[in-house]
């Protein structure tokens, strides 16, 4: 079956403006343009639009979606299987949050009691899921599934007191790093204090600390633009400064090939 841009937009629940924009950026081209100048979409394009909307639902950027679906190696079946897994994970996350809210309501109404740990289980899982979505592939390739799973479990088992401690420590790293950056000296006292705070913060998540791993994650802050953007959002160059401070702190020269 074929659709005009208006009919496809109505079918999929997206605006015609969006479909025209997808055409302009090479994300979803019509099958053909008819004699009247209308965009015409066929079954292949309908399937492509479904894939695009799946990816958008998972928070993937349009540029990334275009790179994925236009790649010669793109496999529609595999993509659907991955979508299914991600949606199941998202459903589980929502179920946990719903259960948390329902139990909190019951506590508020005096129908049950709730431990401090239970109050934050849903939020912890949400943080882990968001981190997995953003950085999961990279950190798993770098450190391995077992290391990441152990780190996640350690985070989930944190007491409320430990959670508050690590949150305060993260804020301390940010403030100390901000002051150290102004000195321009990654070997200076403030910068080395920031590197030490960063090590203490990491140890809340890592089972075993090593200077090499610390240096490796510091290098990743520079190599991965998402981490760089996070650290550089107020003071451009902060990610590189932190990397240099940690390399000095650990006495490690990071080898990008390792």
N, C-alpha and C positions, 0 to 999 in steps of 0.2 A: 504494500500500500504506500502511496505517496502523499506527502503533506506540503502545504505552503508554509511559510514561516509563521503565519498567524495560527494555522491549525496545529502545527507542532508545538508552538508556544502554549496554546490552550491545553493540549494533551499532556504536556510535561509540567505545566504549572510555572512556566518561566515567561518573562516578557519577550516580546519580539525584539526589543532593543538589545537584550542579552544575547539572543541568538545571532543578531547582526554583528555584535561585538565579537562573539566567538568566531565568526567567519573572518572578521578583519584581522584577528591575531593568529589565524591559522589553526585554531583549536577544533572547530567543527565547520567544515566546508559543505555546502549543499551538494547533492548529487549532480545537479545541473541547474542552469538558468533557462526558463522557458522563453518562448517567443515574445511574451509580454514583459519580460524582465523580472519575473518573480523567482525567488529561490525555491527549489523543489528538493525535498528530502525523502530518501527512501529508507528501507529497512536497515541498511548498514549505518546510516546516519542516526537513526533512532537508537540503535544499540550503542553507538558512540556517545550520544547524549546521555543515555542512562549511566554509562561508565563515568562520564564527567560529573554528573550529579552525585554519584556514589562518592567519588573522590572529594567533592566539595563538602559533602556531609561530614567527612572525616577531617576536614580542615586543611586539605592540601591546596597550595596556591595554584592559580591558573597557569603560571609559567611551568611549574613542576608537572601539572597534569598534561600540559601540551607535550613536554619532553617524554613523558611516560607513554601516552597513547599513540604518539606518532613515531615512536621508536620501532625499527624493523623487528626487534625481538619481542614486541608487545604480544602477550598471550591473553586473549579475552577470558578464557576459562579460568586460568590461573588468577587473573585479577578479580574475578567474581568470587573465587574461593577465598582470596585474601580479604575481600570486602566482608564476606560472611563472617570470617573469624574476628575482624575488627568490630563489626556490629554486635557480635555476641559479647565481646569484651566490654563494649560500651553499655550494653544492656545489663551486664553483671554489675558494672559500676553504678548505674542508675538504681538497680535493685538494692544495692548496699546503702545508697544515700536515702532511698525511700524507707528502708527498714530502720535506718538511723533516726529519721524524722519521726516515723510512727512510734518508735520506742520513746523518743524524747517527749512526744505528746502524751504518751501514757504516763511517763514520770511526772510531767507537769500537772496532769489530772489526778495524780496520786494513785494510779492503778498498778504501778510497778516501780522498781528501783533500777538505776543504771550506773555502772561503774564509770570512773573517769576514762578508763581505757576504751570502753564501748563508745563513749561520746565522740571520740575522735577517729575511730576505725574507718568510717566512710570517707572522711576527709583525707586521711593518709593514703587510702587506696586511690583516690582521685588524683593526688599529687604524683603518685607512682605511675598511673596511667598516662598522665599528661607528659611526664618526663620520658616515658617509653615511646610515646608518639613522636616527640621532638628529637630525641637523641638515641633511642634504643638501638637502632641498627649500628651506628657508629661505635657506641661504647661496648656493645656486645662483640663486635668484630675486634675491637682493641683489647678487651680484657677477658672475653669469654663469657658464656652463659652462666656457668657456675658462680663466677665472681659476682656478676650482676644480681643473680637470684639471691645469693647470700646477703648482699648489700641491701636488697629490697626487704628481705625478711628481718634483717636487723632493724631497719627503719620501722617496719610494722610492729615490732615488739617493743619499741620505745615506750617508756612510761611517760605520763604527761610532764613530769619534772624533767626528764631527759629531753623531751621534745622542746620544752621552753628553753632549756640550756643551749641546744643546738641552734635554735632560732636566734637567741641573743648573741651567740657566737658568730653567726652569719652576719648579723648587723655590725658586730665589732670588727669583723674583717673588712667590711665595706668602709666604715669610718676610718679605720687605721690606714687602709689603702689610699683613701682620698687624701689624707694628710701627708702620707709618704710620697705620693705622686707629685705633690707640690715642691718637694725637695729636689726632684729630678735625679735622685741617687738610689738605685735599686740595691746597692750594698750598704746603704745607710741604716742607722738604728731603727727608724720608723718602718722602713721597708722590710727589714728582717723580722721585726715584730709582727708585721702583717703576714709574712710567709709562715711564721710559727703559728699564728692564729688560724691560718688556712689549713695547716697540718692538723691541728686539734679538731677543726671542723670536719675534715675528711675522716678522722678516726671514729667519728660517730657513725659512719656509714661503712667503712672498710673493716674487714676482719683482721687483716694484716697490713701494716704500713711498710712501704719501702721507699727509699729516696728515688729510685728509678721510676717507680709508678707515679710518685708526686711530680717529678720532672716531666713525665709523659703527659699527665693531665694538664700541666701548665702550658706545654707546647700546643695541646689541643685547643686551649683558649685562644691561641693566635691563629692556628690553622683553620679552625671552623668559624666561619663568619657569624654564625648565630651566637656563639659564646663571645666572640669579639664585640658584637653589637651590644650584648648585655653589659659587659664591663666598660665599654667605651661610651655608653649612652650619655654620661654627664661630662666625662673627661676623655676625649679621644686619645688613644695611646695607652690607656690604663691596662688593657689586656697584655700588651707586650711588656709593660713595666712590671706587672705581676709575674709574668713568665720569667723575666730576667732576675727578679728578686728571689724566686723559688729556685732557679738554677744555682744561684749563689748560695742560698740557704742549704741546699742539698749537696752542693759541691759536685753537681752532676752536669755533664755536657750531654744534652739530649741528642740521640741519633735518630733522625727522621726515618731511617730505613728499618729500625728495629720493630 
